[in-house]
Amino acid sequence: MKSITLVEKLNHWIATSVSVKLFSIGILILILLIPMAMIQSLIEEREEIHDFAIKEVQQKWGNPQTISGPVLTIPYKTYYNKIDKNGDEIRYEQTEYAHFLPESLAVSGSINPEKRHRGIYEIVVYDSQLSLSGRFKTPDLVTLKIDSKDILWEQAFVSIGIPDLRGIKSTIEVVWNAERHVVEPGTKLNKLLPSGVNTPVLVNQEIAEYIFSALIELKGSRSLNVVPVAKETQVELSSAWDSPSFEGAFLPNSHDVSDKGFSANWKVLHLNRNFPQQWAGEDIDLQSAAFGVNLLLPVDHYQKSMRSAKYATMFIGLTFLIFFFVEVINKKRIHPFQYILVGLALCVFYALLVALSEHISFNSAYVVASVAIVSMITMYARSVLASDKLVAYMFIFLVMLYTFMFVVIQSEGFALLIGCVALFVILGLVMVLSRNVDWYNTGNTISEPSLEN
């Protein structure tokens, strides 16, 4: 009788040992984290390219726009003393600004969206026509403790903040108490309104109130917002865009969204925001109160692909686990190389998902990619396991796994709950399947029907 060498015993132990098999499976899962990290980097890179394409179009057409104003500004003189190098006290004069916001402001407008393409990417831009009207009351300089003799009434001006002046389509005229004023670029108030237009206006204490109006034709992209600068600000916006996202500090009081477009109305009081109606000297953050609408273009497939990729380790581990149980319970030996091929197929799913979702809807891409990978693994398992019944079990398991991930991705609010319940059920099934396995001698399991019986 031929004696068994030590090397042959070692090879037999490696081939049949459950501990070695579990250890090798763990190592394979760690190795597969490398291609998964590369795929996640690919998703981030594709998303960056998409964002770059959007920014490129925005730079040529117009960025998201926010209308801030009008703001009435009246310069005034202030004085301070300073000791020079000779010890003499010298009186200096400088100009400060007092700012006044309107009593009422009504903004109404229509947004005309248009889709532009940069390569395979789609970007939404718009033309808008905005009508501004309202009134200012006579500036109360006593409250601000400004001496009337220091006020520079003749230098008063009105400013309207517009972030991207390239979006202005036509000349803007401000009607101020029936007088027409053509605006000039710049706001003279770089900290309060970094970008916008201004025009000098007539202001004195003999006039009780000032009625203003303006028509602004403005190009922009993605979103249009308004800052509620008045004691009572009313905004009405409408568009043919059927998937708006209302954003900012305030939601609409009422809105109507249909497949023909949307209309929305806001009403904001000065008590709802955190800045005063008038102030002197200091700068106020007006943008914190901005609100409006985002012309939402559903391009969340990168986020969904990234979320699905984060489940990759669990997917690979569960798939390897089912192959492992086939080995233990049905004594079907599977080589580590065959494990790694199955794992790589699972990784390819995510690359397919990203590539397809850039051309078709995410749901369709998910179905196509999952059908392709499940079919590939099922056919490969048939050649490895040589059992139609085991292959059927494998197919059902993979279908359930990909269905589970699809439900989790779509149900963002319940993703944690669904995931925890699913893991609880899977752990329970593993316990049931493994309860009669003699892990110290897997060649002798307690008589229990196998998956094939």
Summary of the structure (lengths in Angstrom):
residues: 453
radius of gyration: 34.5
end to end distance: 36.5
largest distance: 123.3
contacts: 1371
relative contact order: 0.12
helix: 42%
strand: 30%
